[in-house]
């Protein structure tokens, strides 16, 4: 869980500030890119099933759109705050730039635990969010995509409300929709696949064959599930997965020495990625505390849940065998923890790169929706592989040539592109 003293936006800004010094940006550009361009905050009244009304806080932050319409997730999580969403929007600006897709960066969310709502209440909340946010969204303005606890059904409810307001079909206004209703094949797999593609390239660089590699994954939602599945196809054995227990909503790690079976775990998992620890134990899994995923004797760690997971306090639990940390989540590694990992020779593939598969495939969904022509799954994932591989190679080459960390190299590429777009437009 996110610590009460942790401010993700302050961390995002500190990461950016390091690159400002490397690039020697002029003062005006440095200040402009350090803050969001636009912030929208609103209260959403929702009629509950018992007849009462609850008011939820909603956010939409647009960090920068110099390279194209805004793009960014919507998360339904009780820890959604203004600074969390500011950080997500800023990171999305850099993600879209590092994989070189013509979009800007946004973020949004509602402070709510969707487990506490009925399906009807959740639909009313989604439609209420869109009624307040629609004036600042659109296919050529800002396009939301799903983030934590946002499902294709929720995205479809919001799109339907948007189209009611717009009085026309606008399928490219949101992404992450159900396949057959404007959604793209391959979108659900994309973020997890993007992280694993980066790990595949990193394994080549360090000379470790996938068949000899072990991995541990934190998170069994959309990202974690598909990362585990692609690891199996790649030949990497995943021996541990961490998630929330679906009954108690507390972190738990399930482990199997001969490898996790995705379909076996999905049979005991709810729609939000929560695992039933008792059913997992009956299926032959060792049930461990939630933080045990970090303590596994593996080659690859994939934090694919929340921010602030590998900290100065927890990094000591990382075993000497670990060679790669691939950030499938946003901001999971604190700067002080990353320094400690670097001192041990661990390659950290930053969220800007390892987590960019989702927004890349969301861009593909926008393109398909806007032209009303949809590609087959293999074509979508093939395009994703090319885009992610090219981005990884560019970041890795720059890191080696300038003796930078992978994170700093990704930021150098991204900030250079965004600052260049702002200047070319005459903004600065």
Helices and strands as residue ranges (DSSP letters): H 8-23, H 27-34, E 38-47, E 53-64, E 70-76, H 82-98, E 105-110, G 114-116, H 119-133, G 134-136, E 142-146, H 152-166, G 171-173, H 187-206, G 210-212, E 214-218, H 222-234, E 237-244, E 251-255, H 262-266, H 277-282, E 286-289, G 290-295, E 300-303, G 315-317, E 324-326, H 335-343, E 347-349, H 351-354, H 357-371, H 377-402, H 406-424
